[in-house]
């Protein structure tokens, strides 16, 4: 069996490839190496085992069809994409071509060349928009939703906002519709916050990793200037450690007959939810530092509260997160403290 991983040198993609290599699977990795850290991840993967690498881009329909025709993969994990909302606002065409058109290229190639392939797509909780209709309670450190004690499930109405939400939502719906219309074995994962090693976070994307970097920088330089946050810091997400995300992808491939044509909210769940303020408290305890920050304006269409209700994934995939947020944060800090893992700002 051949596994094709698009975006295989990105954060989640490199962790998926590492797991497949550990299981001695045949893997084809495709990445355009445009994102910071992707070359480092490729070098790391090459130290783990043997695989085929293609320096390619899903925006090229001809290239995508060539990969699918020549390799005939049995499973595709589609993780290539433009991942930052702010980038989508600055370059909406690039965002659309990468996320929406690139995904359609993959679906068309699968339909024509590999109709029996399993295709698992990384969508986003941003397909639900700002969730402005969600009744929230504000406390000293977080927002909560009493009407959704386990989090948000897949029955929540879609509401594409920002170019990023539109491009991810477009691909999300194409994936589901190609299962309905053409019988393809597609699965959509609407991710909440995924974090962990091999993520080279920036201010615009990968907020858990970014604030872990800031905390380590304060540990090294206690008088460092305050960092900034968007909003009040009370916004809540559920934290899914990357090893658990990888297990979800493999579970979808293994349970494809139950999962095909389905969308799943995938996250750490309510027990692993955290506001920014609560994350800062955890980092202060772990590192023995005092974090200082300044508030800036809320980001456009930012959700005050999103926690994934994993109930559907538990029922159909037999999957649930296994890593607590405390343990996951410790692992991230350990990875970042290793030589050459990343350069702190």
Buried (B, 14 or more C-beta within 10 A) or exposed (E): EBBBBBBBBBBBBBBBBBBBBEEEBBBBBBBBBEBEBBEBBBEBBEEEBEBEBBEBBBBBBEBBBBBBEEBEBBBBBBBBBBBBBBBBBEBBEBBBBBBBBBBBBBBBBBBEBBEEBBBBBBBBBBBBBBBEEBEBEEEEBBBBBEEBEBBBBBEBEBBBBBBBBBBBBBBBBBBBBBBEEBEBBBBBBBBBBBBBBBBBBBBBBBBBBBBBBBBBBBBEEEEBEEBEBBBBBBBBBBBBBBBBBBBBBBBBBBBBEEBBBBBBBBBBBBEBBBBBBBBBBBBBEBBEBEBEBEEEEEBBBBBBBBBBBBBBBBEBBEBBBEBBBEEBBEBBBEBBEEEEBBEEE
